[in-house]
Amino acid sequence: MRKAIYRGTGDAARALFANADVIHLATTSNEGRPILRTLNAVVVDGALAFHGAPAGEKMEGLGKVAVVSAERIVASIPSYFLDAERACPATTYYVSAQAHGTLAEVTDPTKKARILGALMGKYQPERGHVPIDAAHPLYAKAIRGLLVAEVSLEAVDGKEKLGQNRTPEERVRVLEHLWRRGAPADVEAIALIVRRFPDLPTPAFLRHAGEVRLQCALASDEHDDAVALLEDAYWLTDLPGSTIRKAIATSTATVGARDAQGNLVAFARAVSDHRIAWIYDVMIAPSHRGRGLGRRLMELLLDHPAVRAARGVRLSTRDAMDFYRPLNFVLTSELETNRPWRSIEMVRPQAEARP
């Protein structure tokens, strides 16, 4: 690694290996020729494991030194984000992981079955198959015939190139440019960089006069916090938490706010097809109402790239019309009576919720 400032933690590197769609394997053949393969892999018992045919070049790498790597592109940073004239600042932010070890074959049928089951769980999480068991007649022969190999993840290096070589002011400038550019991955990039530099000055689009800290995106491991905050929402009383969690996970935009103790005290989400954006689940914790947080949260959501690009924004409410009017929302009946056409909102109710 060229610069220590980019060094990541071993835990973050192992997590990247566990979550990466593909990994890269490099080793050598019996004649010393390089072997490079891109594979689906899973982390089991502290090792990166994969499967393949029992014949081929990968077999020649067994017992030899191997290198495995994974990476995730965070954001492309154009030069003009930082300099109006020079091309030199153009770069890519990314996180990567690398591990050195020996490529070893897994021969125990029970462990092979466990690895194959973990691979199915990662790449086919909806299951839809008989669980893999080394003694099951559906799998016993296949397990015996498959190559399953692993590389230990003991010697792991991680790298995070997220603008560590920039001043805090330059990092904030990058965040503000990402927010304005609004490419599909830019909002997640902003959230990652903010978590990486917790002492960074707050970008203008995330500023709030109160003590809370605004978030422009919620990571998947924060969705349970949103479900808990929405527990008493009257419009969700007949829905299980798992359904609410899926709705949050598939949203186009999620925003929130956390207090000084890290508790999620505000949340809202939107679903947009870039023509119409629908706002859902706007919720402020009772202890933080009446302080302007709700309006500030809505301003952030309306300015979210996925929402601001839409031609229209809609929501449904039972009693909060006065809250939304200052944000330029009007009743659909007030808007459509002034148009040459009039649409009627319709709904297709379901008799019972599907599992």
LINDAJO-V439116 format. One record per run of one state. SS is the DSSP state (hx for helix, st for strand, lp for the rest). FROM is the first residue (numbers start at 1). TO is the last residue. If there is no record, write none. Layout:
# LINDAJO-V439116
((SS/FROM/TO) (SS/FROM/TO))
This chain:
# LINDAJO-V439116
((lp/1/3) (hx/4/6) (st/7/8) (lp/9/9) (hx/10/19) (lp/20/22) (st/23/28) (lp/29/33) (st/34/39) (lp/40/41) (st/42/44) (lp/45/46) (st/47/52) (lp/53/56) (hx/57/60) (lp/61/64) (st/65/77) (lp/78/78) (hx/79/81) (lp/82/90) (st/91/102) (lp/103/103) (st/104/105) (lp/106/108) (hx/109/123) (lp/124/139) (hx/140/145) (lp/146/146) (st/147/152) (lp/153/154) (st/155/161) (lp/162/167) (hx/168/181) (lp/182/185) (hx/186/196) (lp/197/203) (hx/204/206) (lp/207/212) (st/213/215) (lp/216/219) (hx/220/229) (lp/230/233) (hx/234/236) (lp/237/240) (hx/241/249) (lp/250/252) (st/253/258) (lp/259/263) (st/264/272) (lp/273/275) (st/276/284) (lp/285/285) (hx/286/288) (lp/289/292) (hx/293/303) (lp/304/304) (hx/305/308) (lp/309/311) (st/312/315) (lp/316/320) (hx/321/325) (lp/326/331) (hx/332/336) (lp/337/355))
